[in-house]
Amino acid sequence: MRGIRPLIEKVLRCERKKVEQINVVFVDDREIRRLHRHYLGHDCVTDVMSFPLDEGGKTSGEVYICLNQAARQAKVYGVSEREELFHLVIHGVLHLLGYKDDTPGKKRTMRELENKYLAWRNH
């Protein structure tokens, strides 16, 4: 999808992180549910999953985004599907960089960063 690479590069520059490679993979409900169940033990659909891959001292990773869930969320949030996909890409990349969202404070920090990078993308 057009615009994803520059968005990821912007996040990495702003976060002052060097990453060897990031793959963004778009999947359907069935595949994300399978991944979610296999890797996290949750038998349900989710929107995005990130998998850091550190090999030989080089950081890289994969971000899996469920297109079906992104479309549903876009309707709920009143944004375009494209905007929701960009949001999920940012969220996934932040997870690759070590950000967590497992507490209210960490979730707030991630949300602030996501909103900042989304706003920069729109300018």
DSSP file (Angstrom, degrees, kcal/mol; ACC not computed):
  #  RESIDUE AA STRUCTURE BP1 BP2  ACC     N-H-->O    O-->H-N    N-H-->O    O-->H-N    TCO  KAPPA ALPHA  PHI   PSI    X-CA   Y-CA   Z-CA
    1    1 A M    >         0   0    0      0, 0.0     3,-1.5     0, 0.0     4,-0.4   0.000 360.0 360.0 360.0 135.5    0.0    0.0    0.0
    2    2 A R  T 3   +     0   0    0      1,-0.2     0, 0.0     2,-0.1     0, 0.0  -0.341 360.0  23.3 -63.4 133.6    1.3    3.4   -1.0
    3    3 A G  T 3> S+     0   0    0     -2,-0.1     4,-1.4    83,-0.0    -1,-0.2   0.252  89.4 103.0  98.5 -11.9    2.6    5.5    1.8
    4    4 A I  H <> S+     0   0    0     -3,-1.5     4,-2.7     2,-0.2     5,-0.2   0.938  78.3  51.5 -71.1 -45.8    3.5    2.8    4.3
    5    5 A R  H  > S+     0   0    0     -4,-0.4     4,-2.7     1,-0.2     5,-0.2   0.941 111.1  46.2 -59.4 -49.9    7.2    2.8    3.7
    6    6 A P  H  > S+     0   0    0      0, 0.0     4,-2.2     0, 0.0    -1,-0.2   0.876 112.4  53.1 -60.7 -34.3    7.7    6.6    4.2
    7    7 A L  H  X S+     0   0    0     -4,-1.4     4,-2.3     2,-0.2    -2,-0.2   0.942 110.7  45.3 -64.3 -47.4    5.5    6.4    7.3
    8    8 A I  H  X S+     0   0    0     -4,-2.7     4,-2.6     1,-0.2     5,-0.2   0.924 112.5  51.6 -62.2 -44.3    7.6    3.6    8.8
    9    9 A E  H  X S+     0   0    0     -4,-2.7     4,-2.4    -5,-0.2    -1,-0.2   0.888 109.3  50.9 -60.2 -39.3   10.8    5.4    7.9
   10   10 A K  H  X S+     0   0    0     -4,-2.2     4,-2.7    -5,-0.2     5,-0.2   0.928 110.3  48.5 -64.2 -45.9    9.5    8.6    9.6
   11   11 A V  H  X S+     0   0    0     -4,-2.3     4,-2.3     1,-0.2    -2,-0.2   0.928 112.5  48.8 -60.5 -45.1    8.6    6.7   12.8
   12   12 A L  H  <>S+     0   0    0     -4,-2.6     5,-2.5     2,-0.2     4,-0.5   0.912 112.6  47.8 -63.2 -42.6   12.1    5.1   12.9
   13   13 A R  H ><5S+     0   0    0     -4,-2.4     3,-1.0     1,-0.2    -2,-0.2   0.943 113.9  46.4 -61.7 -47.6   13.8    8.4   12.4
   14   14 A C  H 3<5S+     0   0    0     -4,-2.7    -1,-0.2     1,-0.3    -2,-0.2   0.837 115.0  46.4 -66.4 -32.5   11.8   10.2   15.0
   15   15 A E  T 3<5S-     0   0    0     -4,-2.3    -1,-0.3    -5,-0.2    -2,-0.2   0.497 108.2-128.9 -85.3  -4.2   12.3    7.3   17.5
   16   16 A R  T < 5 +     0   0    0     -3,-1.0     2,-0.4    -4,-0.5    -3,-0.2   0.917  58.8 143.8  55.0  47.7   16.1    7.3   16.6
   17   17 A K      < -     0   0    0     -5,-2.5     2,-0.5    -6,-0.1    -1,-0.2  -0.924  44.1-147.3-119.6 142.4   16.0    3.6   15.9
   18   18 A K        +     0   0    0     -2,-0.4     2,-0.4    -3,-0.1    41,-0.2  -0.936  20.1 179.2-106.8 126.4   17.8    1.5   13.3
   19   19 A V        -     0   0    0     -2,-0.5    41,-0.2     1,-0.1     3,-0.2  -0.994  24.8-148.4-129.4 133.1   16.0   -1.5   12.0
   20   20 A E  S    S-     0   0    0     39,-3.5     2,-0.3    -2,-0.4    40,-0.2   0.942  77.6 -14.9 -64.9 -49.4   17.3   -3.8    9.4
   21   21 A Q  E     -a   60   0A   0     38,-0.6    40,-2.1     2,-0.0     2,-0.4  -0.975  51.3-164.6-159.7 140.1   14.0   -4.7    7.9
   22   22 A I  E     -a   61   0A   0     -2,-0.3     2,-0.5    38,-0.2    40,-0.2  -0.995  10.8-162.3-127.7 126.3   10.3   -4.5    8.6
   23   23 A N  E     -a   62   0A   0     38,-2.4    40,-3.0    -2,-0.4     2,-0.6  -0.918   4.4-156.7-105.3 131.0    7.7   -6.6    6.7
   24   24 A V  E     -a   63   0A   0     -2,-0.5     2,-0.5    38,-0.2    40,-0.2  -0.944  13.2-169.7-106.6 123.4    4.1   -5.6    6.8
   25   25 A V  E     -a   64   0A   0     38,-3.1    40,-2.8    -2,-0.6     2,-0.5  -0.957  11.3-149.5-119.7 124.4    1.8   -8.5    6.0
   26   26 A F  E     +a   65   0A   0     -2,-0.5     2,-0.2    38,-0.2    40,-0.2  -0.814  26.6 170.3 -95.1 129.4   -1.9   -8.1    5.4
   27   27 A V  E     -a   66   0A   0     38,-2.9    40,-2.5    -2,-0.5    41,-0.5  -0.786  28.0-113.7-131.5 172.4   -4.1  -11.0    6.4
   28   28 A D     >  -     0   0    0     -2,-0.2     4,-2.3    38,-0.2     5,-0.3  -0.412  43.3 -89.1 -99.4-180.0   -7.7  -12.0    6.8
   29   29 A D  H  > S+     0   0    0      1,-0.2     4,-2.3     2,-0.2     5,-0.2   0.901 123.8  53.8 -55.9 -44.5   -9.7  -12.9   10.0
   30   30 A R  H  > S+     0   0    0      1,-0.2     4,-2.0     2,-0.2    -1,-0.2   0.918 111.3  43.8 -60.5 -45.8   -8.9  -16.5    9.7
   31   31 A E  H  > S+     0   0    0      2,-0.2     4,-2.4     1,-0.2    -1,-0.2   0.906 114.0  48.4 -70.2 -41.7   -5.1  -16.0    9.5
   32   32 A I  H  X S+     0   0    0     -4,-2.3     4,-2.8     1,-0.2    -1,-0.2   0.882 111.7  51.3 -67.9 -34.6   -4.9  -13.4   12.3
   33   33 A R  H  X S+     0   0    0     -4,-2.3     4,-2.5    -5,-0.3    11,-0.3   0.912 109.6  50.0 -65.4 -41.2   -7.0  -15.6   14.6
   34   34 A R  H  X S+     0   0    0     -4,-2.0     4,-2.7    -5,-0.2    -2,-0.2   0.932 113.9  44.8 -61.5 -46.0   -4.7  -18.5   13.9
   35   35 A L  H  X S+     0   0    0     -4,-2.4     4,-3.0     2,-0.2     5,-0.5   0.920 112.8  51.0 -63.2 -44.9   -1.6  -16.4   14.7
   36   36 A H  H  X S+     0   0    0     -4,-2.8     4,-1.7     1,-0.2     6,-1.6   0.897 114.5  43.7 -61.0 -42.1   -3.2  -14.9   17.8
   37   37 A R  H  X S+     0   0    0     -4,-2.5     4,-1.1     4,-0.3    -2,-0.2   0.929 117.0  45.7 -68.1 -46.6   -4.2  -18.4   19.1
   38   38 A H  H  < S+     0   0    0     -4,-2.7    -2,-0.2    -5,-0.2    -3,-0.2   0.916 125.0  27.9 -66.1 -45.6   -0.8  -20.0   18.2
   39   39 A Y  H  < S+     0   0    0     -4,-3.0    -3,-0.2    -5,-0.2    -1,-0.2   0.782 137.0  20.9 -93.0 -28.3    1.5  -17.2   19.6
   40   40 A L  H  < S-     0   0    0     -4,-1.7    -3,-0.2    -5,-0.5    -2,-0.2   0.479  94.7-120.9-120.8  -4.6   -0.6  -15.7   22.4
   41   41 A G     <  +     0   0    0     -4,-1.1     2,-0.6    -5,-0.5    -4,-0.3   0.665  68.4 131.6  75.4  15.1   -3.1  -18.3   23.2
   42   42 A H        -     0   0    0     -6,-1.6     2,-1.6     2,-0.1    -1,-0.2  -0.907  47.6-154.0-105.4 117.8   -6.1  -16.0   22.4
   43   43 A D        +     0   0    0     -2,-0.6     2,-0.3    -6,-0.1   -10,-0.1  -0.486  62.3  84.8 -91.3  67.3   -8.7  -17.7   20.2
   44   44 A C  S    S-     0   0    0     -2,-1.6     2,-0.2   -11,-0.3    -8,-0.1  -0.976  82.5 -88.9-156.6 165.2  -10.1  -14.5   18.7
   45   45 A V        -     0   0    0     -2,-0.3     2,-0.3    -9,-0.1   -12,-0.1  -0.571  41.7-177.6 -77.9 140.8   -9.5  -12.0   15.9
   46   46 A T        -     0   0    0     -2,-0.2    23,-0.2   -17,-0.1     3,-0.1  -0.835  29.6-125.6-129.8 172.7   -7.3   -9.0   16.6
   47   47 A D  S    S+     0   0    0      1,-0.3    19,-2.5    -2,-0.3     2,-0.3   0.865  82.9   7.1 -90.2 -38.6   -6.2   -6.1   14.5
   48   48 A V  E     -B   65   0A   0     17,-0.2     2,-0.4    21,-0.1    -1,-0.3  -1.000  53.3-172.3-149.5 142.7   -2.4   -6.2   14.5
   49   49 A M  E     -B   64   0A   0     15,-2.3    15,-3.2    -2,-0.3     2,-0.4  -0.998  11.0-155.8-134.8 140.3    0.4   -8.4   15.7
   50   50 A S  E     -B   63   0A   0     -2,-0.4    13,-0.2    13,-0.2    43,-0.0  -0.937   5.4-168.9-119.9 140.1    4.1   -7.6   15.8
   51   51 A F  E     -B   62   0A   0     11,-3.0    11,-2.1    -2,-0.4     2,-0.2  -0.899  12.1-151.4-129.5 101.7    6.9  -10.1   15.8
   52   52 A P  E     -B   61   0A   0      0, 0.0     2,-0.5     0, 0.0     9,-0.3  -0.516   9.9-164.1 -69.8 139.0   10.4   -8.8   16.5
   53   53 A L  E     -B   60   0A   0      7,-3.7     7,-1.3    -2,-0.2     2,-0.8  -0.900   7.3-177.0-127.9 100.6   13.1  -10.8   14.8
   54   54 A D  E     +B   59   0A   0     -2,-0.5     2,-0.5     5,-0.2     5,-0.2  -0.873  11.8 168.1-102.4 110.5   16.6  -10.3   16.1
   55   55 A E  E >   -B   58   0A   0      3,-1.9     3,-1.6    -2,-0.8    -2,-0.1  -0.979  65.8 -12.2-127.9 122.5   19.1  -12.3   14.2
   56   56 A G  T 3  S-     0   0    0     -2,-0.5    -1,-0.1     1,-0.3     3,-0.1   0.829 126.1 -55.7  62.8  33.1   22.8  -11.8   14.4
   57   57 A G  T 3  S+     0   0    0      1,-0.2     2,-0.5    -3,-0.0    -1,-0.3   0.458 112.1 118.5  80.6  -0.5   22.5   -8.5   16.3
   58   58 A K  E <   - B   0  55A   0     -3,-1.6    -3,-1.9   -39,-0.0     2,-0.5  -0.880  58.4-139.3-103.6 127.9   20.3   -7.0   13.6
   59   59 A T  E     + B   0  54A   0     -2,-0.5   -39,-3.5   -41,-0.2   -38,-0.6  -0.711  38.3 141.7 -88.5 131.1   16.8   -5.9   14.5
   60   60 A S  E     +aB  21  53A   0     -7,-1.3    -7,-3.7    -2,-0.5     2,-0.3  -0.892  17.8 174.2-149.7 178.9   14.0   -6.6   12.1
   61   61 A G  E     -aB  22  52A   0    -40,-2.1   -38,-2.4    -9,-0.3     2,-0.4  -0.995  25.8-113.1-176.5 174.9   10.4   -7.7   12.4
   62   62 A E  E     -aB  23  51A   0    -11,-2.1   -11,-3.0    -2,-0.3     2,-0.5  -0.978  14.6-159.5-128.2 140.7    7.1   -8.4   10.9
   63   63 A V  E     -aB  24  50A   0    -40,-3.0   -38,-3.1    -2,-0.4     2,-0.5  -0.984   9.2-160.6-120.1 119.5    3.8   -6.6   11.4
   64   64 A Y  E     -aB  25  49A   0    -15,-3.2   -15,-2.3    -2,-0.5     2,-0.5  -0.885   8.5-170.2-102.2 126.9    0.6   -8.6   10.6
   65   65 A I  E     -aB  26  48A   0    -40,-2.8   -38,-2.9    -2,-0.5     2,-0.8  -0.969  19.2-137.0-122.1 129.6   -2.5   -6.5   10.0
   66   66 A C  E  >  -a   27   0A   0    -19,-2.5     4,-2.4    -2,-0.5   -38,-0.2  -0.754  11.4-163.5 -86.3 111.4   -6.0   -7.9    9.7
   67   67 A L  H  > S+     0   0    0    -40,-2.5     4,-2.1    -2,-0.8    -1,-0.2   0.871  88.4  53.5 -63.5 -38.2   -7.7   -6.1    6.8
   68   68 A N  H  > S+     0   0    0    -41,-0.5     4,-2.0     2,-0.2    -1,-0.2   0.932 112.0  44.1 -62.5 -45.9  -11.2   -7.3    7.8
   69   69 A Q  H  > S+     0   0    0    -23,-0.2     4,-2.8     1,-0.2     5,-0.2   0.886 110.6  54.9 -68.0 -38.5  -10.7   -6.0   11.4
   70   70 A A  H  X S+     0   0    0     -4,-2.4     4,-2.3     1,-0.2    -1,-0.2   0.905 108.1  49.9 -60.4 -40.9   -9.2   -2.7   10.1
   71   71 A A  H  X S+     0   0    0     -4,-2.1     4,-1.6     2,-0.2    -2,-0.2   0.908 112.0  47.6 -64.6 -42.3  -12.3   -2.2    7.9
   72   72 A R  H  X S+     0   0    0     -4,-2.0     4,-1.9     1,-0.2    -2,-0.2   0.926 113.3  47.9 -64.2 -44.1  -14.6   -2.8   10.9
   73   73 A Q  H  X S+     0   0    0     -4,-2.8     4,-3.0     1,-0.2     5,-0.2   0.873 105.1  59.0 -66.6 -36.9  -12.6   -0.5   13.1
   74   74 A A  H  X>S+     0   0    0     -4,-2.3     5,-2.2    -5,-0.2     4,-1.0   0.915 107.4  47.3 -58.2 -42.8  -12.6    2.3   10.5
   75   75 A K  H  <5S+     0   0    0     -4,-1.6     3,-0.4     2,-0.2    -1,-0.2   0.926 113.2  48.0 -63.3 -44.9  -16.4    2.3   10.5
   76   76 A V  H  <5S+     0   0    0     -4,-1.9    -2,-0.2     1,-0.2    -1,-0.2   0.908 117.7  41.0 -62.5 -42.9  -16.5    2.3   14.3
   77   77 A Y  H  <5S-     0   0    0     -4,-3.0    -1,-0.2    -5,-0.1    -2,-0.2   0.535 108.4-122.5 -86.1  -6.7  -14.0    5.2   14.6
   78   78 A G  T  <5S+     0   0    0     -4,-1.0     2,-0.3    -3,-0.4    -3,-0.2   0.862  70.6 119.4  69.3  36.3  -15.4    7.1   11.7
   79   79 A V      < -     0   0    0     -5,-2.2    -1,-0.3    -6,-0.2    -2,-0.1  -0.802  69.9 -89.8-123.9 168.2  -12.2    7.2    9.7
   80   80 A S     >  -     0   0    0     -2,-0.3     4,-2.2     1,-0.1     5,-0.2  -0.378  34.7-116.6 -72.7 158.2  -11.2    5.8    6.3
   81   81 A E  H  > S+     0   0    0      1,-0.2     4,-2.5     2,-0.2     5,-0.2   0.891 117.7  55.3 -61.0 -38.0   -9.9    2.3    6.0
   82   82 A R  H  > S+     0   0    0      2,-0.2     4,-2.4     1,-0.2    -1,-0.2   0.918 107.1  49.0 -60.0 -44.5   -6.6    3.7    4.8
   83   83 A E  H  > S+     0   0    0      1,-0.2     4,-2.2     2,-0.2    -1,-0.2   0.907 111.6  49.1 -63.8 -41.7   -6.3    5.9    7.9
   84   84 A E  H  X S+     0   0    0     -4,-2.2     4,-2.4     2,-0.2    -1,-0.2   0.891 109.5  52.5 -65.7 -38.5   -7.0    3.0   10.1
   85   85 A L  H  X S+     0   0    0     -4,-2.5     4,-2.3     2,-0.2    -2,-0.2   0.916 109.1  49.5 -62.7 -42.3   -4.4    0.9    8.3
   86   86 A F  H  X S+     0   0    0     -4,-2.4     4,-2.4     1,-0.2    -2,-0.2   0.912 109.9  52.0 -62.1 -41.0   -1.8    3.6    8.8
   87   87 A H  H  X S+     0   0    0     -4,-2.2     4,-2.5     1,-0.2    -2,-0.2   0.925 110.5  47.4 -59.2 -45.3   -2.7    3.7   12.5
   88   88 A L  H  X S+     0   0    0     -4,-2.4     4,-2.7     2,-0.2    -1,-0.2   0.858 109.1  53.9 -68.0 -35.0   -2.3    0.0   12.8
   89   89 A V  H  X S+     0   0    0     -4,-2.3     4,-2.6     2,-0.2     5,-0.2   0.950 110.8  46.3 -61.0 -48.5    1.1    0.1   11.0
   90   90 A I  H  X S+     0   0    0     -4,-2.4     4,-2.7     1,-0.2    -2,-0.2   0.934 112.5  50.5 -59.5 -46.5    2.3    2.7   13.4
   91   91 A H  H  X S+     0   0    0     -4,-2.5     4,-1.9     1,-0.2    -1,-0.2   0.929 112.1  47.2 -57.6 -47.4    1.0    0.7   16.4
   92   92 A G  H  X S+     0   0    0     -4,-2.7     4,-1.9     1,-0.2    -1,-0.2   0.896 111.7  49.8 -63.2 -40.9    2.7   -2.4   15.1
   93   93 A V  H  X S+     0   0    0     -4,-2.6     4,-1.8     2,-0.2    -1,-0.2   0.909 107.5  54.1 -65.7 -41.6    6.0   -0.6   14.5
   94   94 A L  H  <>S+     0   0    0     -4,-2.7     5,-2.4     1,-0.2    -1,-0.2   0.894 107.4  51.4 -60.2 -38.6    6.0    0.9   18.0
   95   95 A H  H ><5S+     0   0    0     -4,-1.9     3,-1.7     1,-0.2    -1,-0.2   0.913 106.7  53.6 -63.0 -41.2    5.6   -2.6   19.4
   96   96 A L  H 3<5S+     0   0    0     -4,-1.9    -1,-0.2     1,-0.3    -2,-0.2   0.843 105.2  55.5 -60.4 -31.8    8.6   -3.7   17.3
   97   97 A L  T 3<5S-     0   0    0     -4,-1.8    -1,-0.3    -5,-0.1    -2,-0.2   0.437 129.6 -95.9 -83.0   1.0   10.6   -0.9   18.9
   98   98 A G  T < 5S+     0   0    0     -3,-1.7    -3,-0.2     1,-0.3     2,-0.1   0.407  75.1 142.9 104.9  -3.1    9.7   -2.2   22.4
   99   99 A Y      < -     0   0    0     -5,-2.4    -1,-0.3    -6,-0.2     2,-0.3  -0.472  31.4-160.3 -71.3 143.3    6.7   -0.1   23.3
  100  100 A K        -     0   0    0     -2,-0.1    10,-0.3     6,-0.0     9,-0.1  -0.813  21.4-166.2-119.2 160.6    4.0   -1.9   25.3
  101  101 A D        +     0   0    0     -2,-0.3     6,-0.1     8,-0.1    -2,-0.0  -0.113  54.7 114.3-136.0  37.6    0.4   -1.2   25.9
  102  102 A D  S    S+     0   0    0      4,-0.0    -1,-0.1     5,-0.0     3,-0.0   0.382  74.1  44.9 -95.2   3.6   -0.3   -3.6   28.8
  103  103 A T  S  > S-     0   0    0      1,-0.1     4,-2.7    -3,-0.1     5,-0.2  -0.946  90.3-109.6-136.1 160.2   -1.0   -0.9   31.4
  104  104 A P  H  > S+     0   0    0      0, 0.0     4,-2.2     0, 0.0     5,-0.1   0.898 118.7  49.0 -57.1 -40.7   -3.1    2.3   31.2
  105  105 A G  H  > S+     0   0    0      2,-0.2     4,-2.1     1,-0.2     5,-0.1   0.919 113.5  44.7 -66.0 -44.1    0.0    4.5   31.3
  106  106 A K  H  > S+     0   0    0      2,-0.2     4,-2.4     1,-0.2    -1,-0.2   0.880 112.4  52.7 -66.9 -38.0    1.8    2.6   28.6
  107  107 A K  H  X S+     0   0    0     -4,-2.7     4,-2.4     2,-0.2    -2,-0.2   0.900 109.0  49.9 -63.6 -40.9   -1.4    2.5   26.5
  108  108 A R  H  X S+     0   0    0     -4,-2.2     4,-2.4    -5,-0.2    -2,-0.2   0.906 109.9  50.9 -63.7 -43.0   -1.7    6.3   26.9
  109  109 A T  H  X S+     0   0    0     -4,-2.1     4,-2.2     2,-0.2    -2,-0.2   0.930 112.0  46.7 -60.8 -46.1    2.0    6.8   25.8
  110  110 A M  H  X S+     0   0    0     -4,-2.4     4,-3.0   -10,-0.3    -2,-0.2   0.921 111.3  51.5 -63.1 -42.9    1.5    4.6   22.7
  111  111 A R  H  X S+     0   0    0     -4,-2.4     4,-2.6     1,-0.2    -1,-0.2   0.904 109.3  50.6 -61.6 -41.4   -1.8    6.4   21.8
  112  112 A E  H  X S+     0   0    0     -4,-2.4     4,-2.2     2,-0.2    -1,-0.2   0.917 112.7  46.2 -62.2 -43.8    0.0    9.8   22.0
  113  113 A L  H  X S+     0   0    0     -4,-2.2     4,-2.7     2,-0.2     5,-0.3   0.920 111.7  51.4 -65.4 -43.4    2.8    8.6   19.8
  114  114 A E  H  X S+     0   0    0     -4,-3.0     4,-2.5     1,-0.2     5,-0.2   0.935 111.7  47.1 -58.0 -46.8    0.3    7.0   17.3
  115  115 A N  H  X S+     0   0    0     -4,-2.6     4,-2.3     2,-0.2    -1,-0.2   0.885 111.2  52.0 -64.1 -38.3   -1.6   10.3   17.1
  116  116 A K  H  X S+     0   0    0     -4,-2.2     4,-2.2     2,-0.2    -2,-0.2   0.945 113.2  43.3 -62.9 -48.2    1.6   12.3   16.7
  117  117 A Y  H  X S+     0   0    0     -4,-2.7     4,-1.9     1,-0.2    -2,-0.2   0.850 112.9  52.3 -70.0 -33.5    2.8   10.2   13.8
  118  118 A L  H  X S+     0   0    0     -4,-2.5     4,-1.3    -5,-0.3    -1,-0.2   0.911 110.2  49.3 -64.8 -41.5   -0.6   10.1   12.2
  119  119 A A  H  < S+     0   0    0     -4,-2.3     4,-0.3     1,-0.2     3,-0.3   0.908 110.3  50.2 -64.9 -41.6   -0.8   13.9   12.3
  120  120 A W  H >< S+     0   0    0     -4,-2.2     3,-1.3     1,-0.2    -1,-0.2   0.873 106.3  56.3 -64.3 -36.1    2.7   14.2   10.8
  121  121 A R  H 3< S+     0   0    0     -4,-1.9    -1,-0.2     1,-0.3    -2,-0.2   0.842 103.0  55.7 -63.5 -32.6    1.7   11.9    8.0
  122  122 A N  T 3<        0   0    0     -4,-1.3    -1,-0.3    -3,-0.3    -2,-0.2   0.508 360.0 360.0 -80.7  -3.5   -1.2   14.1    7.1
  123  123 A H    <         0   0    0     -3,-1.3    -1,-0.2    -4,-0.3    -2,-0.2   0.418 360.0 360.0-107.3 360.0    1.0   17.2    6.7
